[in-house]
Amino acid sequence: AQTVTQSQPEMSVQEAETVTLSCTYDTSESDYYLFWYKQPPSRQMILVIRQEAYKQQNATENRFSVNFQKAAKSFSLKISDSQLGDAAMYFCAFRIYNQGGKLIFGQGTELSVKP
Amino acid sequence: KAGVTQTPRYLIKTRGQQVTLSCSPISGHRSVSWYQQTPGQGLQFLFEYFSETQRNKGNFPGRFSGRQFSNSRSEMNVSTLELGDSALYLCASSRDPGGTEAFFGQGTRLTVV
């Protein structure tokens, strides 16, 4: 079965601090993409960062970076210099390379940012 | 460039009725996927359409169906609504099924009473 597990239903971080959200996944496939999506109260899913499984280098997008451990099937998201606007539900997801656009999502981590 | 547009934003239906939701993808995007989001089950894949053909289907009963038009707009239909169908329905578009980035609409909140 292909699954994504986010073990932290809720996380909290102080503004300007750093927080790491955990994600593990399970698949027998070797070619896939990994994603972190953000869903603010507006409900619109916004892509935060993506990682191709064949790339060893961890992806970075401004204050967002990932720690991708393929052997451990782990894909954590680090948010540096947290801002109030980062408060949202964060979803980890993956897509198998040759299986179209189907995304498999985790249950989400609700991140709150304290001023 | 306009984003993914879903209509309506909110809908209230009665058990047993049917409902049709619409999704207009980003211009140039030909792949549309649908997801159901509920507090209990999270985000679950419904189906994917590309070039008016269903390419992939999730584990949902036959009451859930969809289609895609030649302009890539997609509709999903739920017949004989049940209380458990109350959810946020999200649509995502990408250039093609292999596109590395899917863009989501704001969703349609369906409430079944």
Interface residues (C-beta under 8 A of the other chain):
Chain A: Y33 Y37 S42 R43 Q44 M45 I46 L47 R50 E52 F91 A93 Y97 Q99 G100 G101 K102 L103 I104 F105 G106 Q107 G108
Chain B: S31 S33 Y35 G42 L43 Q44 F45 E48 F50 R55 N56 G58 L88 L90 A92 S94 P97 G98 G99 T100 E101 A102 F103 F104 G105 Q106 G107 R109
